[in-house]
């Protein structure tokens, strides 16, 4: 029973490490490309300003 809990906890830790690594790699790729960076800035401005009903 204790071994099963250890295996499940290890699986959670490894899955979290994989997702963290993939997210860091994706963030690095997005921030290193100037075109993607500009699109990301435009998108964040749209989200920050909200919809305009004029």
N, C-alpha and C positions, 0 to 999 in steps of 0.2 A: 504494500500500500504506500509506504513512504517512498519507494523507488518510483512509483507511478507519479507521485506529486513532484518529485525532483525532475522527472522527464518532461512533465507538462510545463514546469517553471522554466526549464532550459529552453524549451520550444518557444515560449513567450519571449524570453530574452533574445534569442537568435532572430526571431521575426522582427522584433523592435529594432535590433541592430541593422537588419537588412533594410527596413523602411527608412531608418534614419540616414543610412548611407545613400540610398537612392534619392532621398529628398535633398541632401546636401549636394549631390552630384547634379541634380536638376537645377537647383538654385545657382550653382556655380556656372552652369552652361547658360542659363538665362541672363545672369548679370554680366557675363563676359561678352555677349553679343550686343553691339550698340543698338541694332534695330529692335531686338527683343526688349532691351532696357527702355527704349522710348515708348514702345507699345505698353509695357508694364506701367510706366508713369502715367500715360493717358488713361489707362483703365483705372488706376488708383484715384486719379482726379475725378473721373466719372462717378466712382463709388463714393468718394468723399463729398462731392457736391450734391449728389442725389438727382432725382429726375426734375426736369424743368418743365413746368406746365405753362409756358407763355406762348 
